[in-house]
């Protein structure tokens, strides 16, 4: 299920990138973001309740809350993006913890460390950097174009590569 949600996240990343590059409009982009937010939160709840996996569920729900906040801002026409930035900063910290965990021990499975998964560490490091840059963007410290290109790069390397490689090949690049 998580791999499908990674693919679904791309439905947000590319339209948001185009919007930031001046090639989209807020209401339609906000609707897409809201749909993906709902999928992320629902997926996180299912991951926790049905699959008993709080590790993945917490990550999905954290992103779902960030996406939901962004959807509200876009749909309501809010000019001040700091609420999105503040949530994005929290998600950046969460992603940094996930990256560190994946680079070192991996999450606990049945009470034991599952082992490092370097590519997931790399993905979460990219997510941490991107969400920190979003925080900076909302406070006027970096450009919209930097965020847009970051979204596109992370979409390919951090969403599509792990999802499609695991679904098609059953393995990650490293």
N, C-alpha and C positions, 0 to 999 in steps of 0.2 A: 504494500500500500504506500509506503513512504516514497518509493521510487516514482510512482505515479504522481504523487504530490510535488516532487521535484520538477517533473515535466510541466505540471500545472502552474508552478511558480513562474515559468518562462512566459506564460500568458500575461503576467503582470510586468515582468522586467522589460520586455521589448516595448510595449506601449508606453510605459513610464519613461523609458529612455527617449523615445520619439517625442513625447510631450516636453521633456526637458530640452530637447533640441529644437523646439518650436514647431513640431510637425504633428501636434495633437491638440485636443481641447480637454478642459478639466472634467466636464461631466461624464463623458464617455470613458475617459481614463479612470475616473473615480468609480464608475460602475464596475469596470473590469477588476480594479483593485479590491472592491467590496466582495465580488464573487470569489476571488482567490483568497481573501481573508477568511471568508466563511469556510472554504474548503480546508484551509490550514487549521482553523480552530476545530472544526469537526474531525478532521484527520487526527489532530492531537488528542482529542477526547477519546476517539476510538482506539488510538494507539495505547493510551493509558488504561482505559477500562477493559477493552476486549483483549488486547495483546499483552497487557501487564508490562508495558515498556514506558516507564516514566521518562527515561532518558531521551528518547526520540520524541515522545509526546510533548515534553516541555519545550523542546526546540521548536517544534511545529507551532505550538500555541504562542510562543514568544513572537515568532514572525507574524502569526495571525493577528496579534494585538497591534503590532507595528503597522501591518497592512490596513487593518481596520481604522486606525487613527488617520493614516494617509487618505483612505477612502472618504472619511468624514470631512477632512479638510478640503479635498477636491470637490466633493458634492455640495458642501455648504458654502463654498466660495470664501473660505477663511483666508485672509491675506498673511497672517502671522503663522509661520511654519514651525515655530519653536516647540509646539507640543509634539509634532512629529520628530523633531530633533531630539527632544528629551527622551522619548521612548526609544529612538534609534540608539542613543548612547547606552541605555540599559541593555539593548539587544547586542550591541558591540561588546560589552563586557561579558555577557553570557556566551557569545560566540568565541571570545578569547579563552574562556574556561574550557569550552568544548574542544577548541583547537589544541590547547595544552594537553588535555586528557587524551585525545586521539594520537597526538605525537608521542605520548609516553606510555601509559598503561592501558588505555582504552577504558570504556565504561565497565561497570560490574555486570556480570551475567551470572545468575544463580550464586551471588555472593563472592564471585571471583573475578579478577581483572580479565577482560576478554583479550587483551593484547593490543598493542599499538596498531593503528590503521592510518599510515602516513597520508594517504590521499584524502581521507576525510579530515585529517588535521589541516592539510593544505586548503581544502574547501572552507572549513570554518575560519581559517585565518583570512581568507579572501572575504568571507561574510563579515568578519570583525572589522576589517579595514574599510569595506564599503559602507557599513552602517556607521562607523565613526566619521567617515567623510560626509555622509548624509547629515549627521549631527552638525558638522562644521558648515555645511551648505546652508542649513536652516538658520544659522547665526551669521551668514554672509561672509564666511571665511574662504570658501572655495567656489568654483564656478559650476553652473548647471551642466555644462558640457563635460566636465570631469566626472560628475555623477552619472551622466548618461552613458559615457563610454565605459565607466566602471560597471554599470548594470549589464551592458552588452558582454563584456569580457567575463564577468562572473556568471552570467546566464550560460555561456558556452562551457567554460571550464569547471564551474561549480554546481551546475544543475544538469545540463545535458550530458556531459562526459560521464559523470558517475552513474546517472540514471540509465542511460542507454547502454553503457558498457556492462553494467550489472545485469540488465534485462536481456542483452543479446549475447554477451561473452561470459557472464558470471564472474568477472574479475575487474578490478580497478587497474589503472595504468601503473601505479606503484603503491 
